[in-house]
Amino acid sequence: GEEVAQTPKHLVRGEGQKAKLYCAPIKGHSYVFWYQQVLKNEFKFLISFQNENVFDETGMPKERFSAKCLPNSPCSLEIQATKLEDSAVYFCASRTQFSPLHFGNGTRLTVT
Amino acid sequence: SQKIEQNSEALNIQEGKTATLTCNYTNYSPAYLQWYRQDPGRGPVFLLLIRENEKEKRKERLKVTFDTTLKQSLFHITASQPADSATYLCALARSGGGADGLTFGKGTHLIIQP
């Protein structure tokens, strides 16, 4: 498709529960990125992929966060044992090598 | 450490005037700089890209300047309209493309008053 599609739009989880977010990048875009935006503050880079390979995961809290981009499947970001501080809007973006980032409209995660 | 600063206060501009937003950075040597617009409940939308060897870029009512000596970019909206009200984000990239993630500033909330 021509838009980055993120699902679900909203997700509510109790502290300690698992959360899984999905992203369908634009067809033909080889690069996928996940960002976290907390309370309208700056975007925090989490992880990037080149096709199904992790390129840069320096922003990921590795003990609880994981992400995948498998062929013929939406990309996913999973948070095990969510904490209150994980409440944020998670944005997925995709691009070709030379295009700007195309963002989805985000998934709002609320941890209660 | 690397830092991007944008006017964090809301910027109120009267309709028809030129709005000027500032992006300053430290400890970066960016290959290019981008400006994005974000509306409430939506993801950022790309507006303009300017490369390190370019001084100025224009697109319709938008103009971006890039001064690598001052480490600053200015983003101008001429003949501003209430529909221009949004948060504007400055973003820097270290390399020219690929999987190198952009680093974003916190954004400036622009309000155009009729």
Interface residues (C-beta under 8 A of the other chain):
Chain A: V4 Y31 F33 Y35 K40 N41 E42 F43 F45 S48 F49 Q50 F55 D56 G59 F91 A93 R95 Q97 F98 P100 L101 H102 F103 G104 N105 G106
Chain B: I4 Q34 Y36 G41 R42 G43 P44 V45 F46 L49 T87 L89 A91 G96 G97 G98 A99 D100 G101 L102 T103 F104 G105 K106 G107
